[in-house]
Amino acid sequence: MNNWSNLSLRLATAAVLIAAFLSALFFAPAPVWFAFVTLFLTAGAWEWAGLFKLPPRARAAYAVLTLALSALLASADIAGLAVAYWPSLLIWVALVPIWLWRGWPLPPAAWGLLLGWLLLMPTLLALLHLRAESPWLLLIVAAIAIVADTAAYFAGRRFGRHKLAPTISPGKTREGALGGAVAVVAYAAIVARAGGHALNITLLAAFLALFVLSVLGDLFESWLKRRAGVKDSGNLLPGHGGVLDRIDSQLAVLPVAALLWIVLGASG
């Protein structure tokens, strides 16, 4: 497939995904929204199990168990509790940076599958919680990773000279990451102004922290794929690879954003 055809396919898939996400986000009743996000995360679970070389039946069982666990957690009504998100914060702030720095291999399958749930389930709860607070809030948070990734791509193509993490993702550059950070600062200022406020240090720090997490999420999935010997997590999304390839940054951003919302709201 030539570059133009591949770009057209990517754009068409992206348009469908964006339209479906926005329609569900703003117009779907809560049960439909739950079904929508659970469908994606269950597909992500299927792909996650594939990274650990599970056979099809075991992958299907993991996906079904993920679906059942999602329903159980949603019915427990814990999405608004900080305790639901602390494990995710510890994984992304303490475990993942060391993992990438030391270049650890894939863990045994049982531990890898447990890690998958510790990443996927807080993301599900964050999608439910932030949307229940306000669809606009969820959109603003989810867009941080999108703004950062888009800006990093173009900044990297134009100015990229120094590799950010050559052994993990050779295409990413420090200049691209800096461009992403600048774009997120500008985005934070736009969000603040749209809300009728000046950009303050708390909002800026929160956006930049979530930006860093978005980069970690991207790099971590890239490292897992490299260790698994695959280019994409799957092929469910034409032109984009797998579901995990599209939500890797959100796995880090959304749970921590939900935790910040709870903590800052309680302190404010």
N, C-alpha and C positions, 0 to 999 in steps of 0.2 A: 504494500500500500504506500503510495507516495505521500509526501509531507502535506500537500494540500488536502488530499482525501482524508488523511488522519486528523488534520485540524478541523475540517468540516464535521467529521464524526464526533470529535471532542466537543465542539460547540453545540451540536444538536443534542448530545447527551446532557451537557450542562444546562441547556435551556429547559429540557424536560425536568431535570432534577430540581432546578430553581423554581419552576412553576409549581411542581408538586409540593415542594417544601413550603413555599409561601402560601399556597392555597390551604394546606393543612394547618399551618401555623396560625393563620388569621381567621379561618372560617370553619374549621372542623370542630365538632363537639369533643369534649375531653376523651371519651372512649375511642373515637376515631383517631385522635392525635396519638393516644397510647398505642393503638394498633399500628399506626404509621411508623413511629420511631422504633417500636419493638421489631417490626419487620426488618428494618435496616440493621439493627444491632444483632438480631439473630443471624442475618446473613454475614455480618462481621464475625460472629462467633464461629460460623462454619469455616470462614477463611482463616481465622486465628488457629483453629485446630489443624488446618492444613499446613500451617507453618511448622508444626511439630510432627509432621509426617504421619498423622493418624489416617487409617484407612477410611473409606467412605462411610461405612456403618458407624464407626466410632465418631466421625465428624458429625454425622446426622444426629447421633445420640447427644453429643455436646450441644448442638444447636437447639434440640428439643428441650434439654435441661435448662438452657439459657432462657428459652421462652417461658418455661414454667417458673424459673426463679424471678424473671421479670414480673410476671403476674403476681407472685407472692409478695415481692417487695412493694409493688404499687398498691396492693391491697392493705399492706401494713401502714401505709400513710406516714412514711418516715422521710419523704423527700424534703420537707422543710426543717429537718433536724441537722445540726452541724455534724453530729457523729457519723452521718452517712457519707461525709466527704473527707474526713480526716485521713482515712487510709490512702485515698487517692493523692492527697497532698504529700503525704510521706513518701509514697512511691516516686512521684515526679520530682520532688525536691531533694530527697536523700538517696534513693536507690538508683534511679535512672542515670543521673550524672556519673556516679561511681561505675555503674555498669558500662557506660559508653567509654569512660576514661580508661578502665582496665581492659576493655575489649572482651568481656565475658562471652562465652558461647551460649547457645540456647540451653535453658535448664531442662532437666528430665520432663517428659510430657506431663506428668501429673502436676508438677509445680507450675509448668507453663500454662496449663489449663486453669489452674487456680488464679494465676496472675491475670489471665484474660478476664475472668469474672470480676476481679478487683479493679479492673480498668473499665469494663463495659457497664457494670451495674451502677456505679456512681454517675456515669454519663447518662444513663437512662433516667435516674432520679433527678439529675440536674435539668434534663430536657422537660421533665414534667413540672418541676418546681419553678423554674424561671419562666416557663410559658404561663403557668398559673398566676404568677406575679404580674406579668404583662408580656404579650407576644412581642412587643417592641423591645423589651429588655432582653429577651432571648435573641432576637435578631441582632441587636447591637453587640452582644457578647460574641455570638457566633461569627460576626463579621470581622472581629479583630484578627483572627487567623487568616481570613480570606484577604483582607487588606494587606496584611503583612506578607503573605505568600505571593500575592500579585506584584506588590512593589519590589519584593526581593528578586523576583524573576526578571523584571525589566531592569532594575538597577544592576543586577549581576551580569546580564547580557551586555549592558552598556559600559559598566565600569569594572566588572569583576576581574581581579588579577590574583588575589590570594585565596587559596582554598580554606573553607571554614572547617571542614572535617573530611579530609581526603580519603581516609580509610573507611568512612561510613557512607558518605554521599558526595562523590567527587564533583558533582555539578554545582554544589552550593559554595558561595564565596563570602568572605567577610564583608566585602563591599555590598553584596546583595543583602546580607543581614542588616547592615547599617541602613540601607535604603528602606528595608522593612520597618526598622525601628522609627525612622523619621516619619514614615507614612502613618504609623500607629499614633505618634505624638500629634500629627495633624488631625487624624481621625478623632482622637480624644478631644481636641479643641473644638471640632465641629459638633461632636455629641454634646459637649458642655454648652456651647452657644445655642444649639437647638433646644436645649432644656431651659434656656434663659439664665444660664450661669456663666461665670468666668471659669476657665480651666484652673482647678486647684491641685495642690500637691498630692492629695489623697487619690483623686481620680487618675492623675497622670501616673502615679506609682502603680496603681492597680492595672491600668492598661499596659504599662511596660512589663510588669510581672507576668501578665497573661501572654504578652508577646513572646517573652523568653520561654514560657511553657509551650507555646505553639511550636517553636523551633525544636525544643526537646522532643515533643511528640512526633514530629516529622522525622527527626534523626533516629529516634528509637525504633520506629517501624522500619526505617531504611536499614538499620543494623540487623534487626531480626530477619528481614528478607534476605540480606546478604549472607547471614549465617545459615539460612535455610536453603540458599542457592536458587532463589527465584527473583524475577524482575518485578513482578506485581503480586499482590496478595491474592488476586483472583482475576476473573474475566467477566464479572457480572455487569459491569458498566462499560459499554463499547467506547473505546478511545481513551478510557480513564483507568482501566485495570479493575481492581476490586473495590469493594465498599471500604475496607480498611485504608486503602490508598487515599480515599477522600475524607475520612473522618479521623485520621491519625492525630492531627493537631487538636481536634475537638475533644478527643479523649483526655487530653491534658488540660485544656482550657475550661471546658464547661463545668466539671465538678469543682474546680478551685474557684471559679467565678461564683458558683452557687454558695460556696463556703464564705467567700468574701461578702456576698450580699447579706448573708445571715449575720456574720460577725459585725460588719460595719453598721448594719441596721440596728443591731442590739446595742452597739456602743454609741450610736447617734441618737 
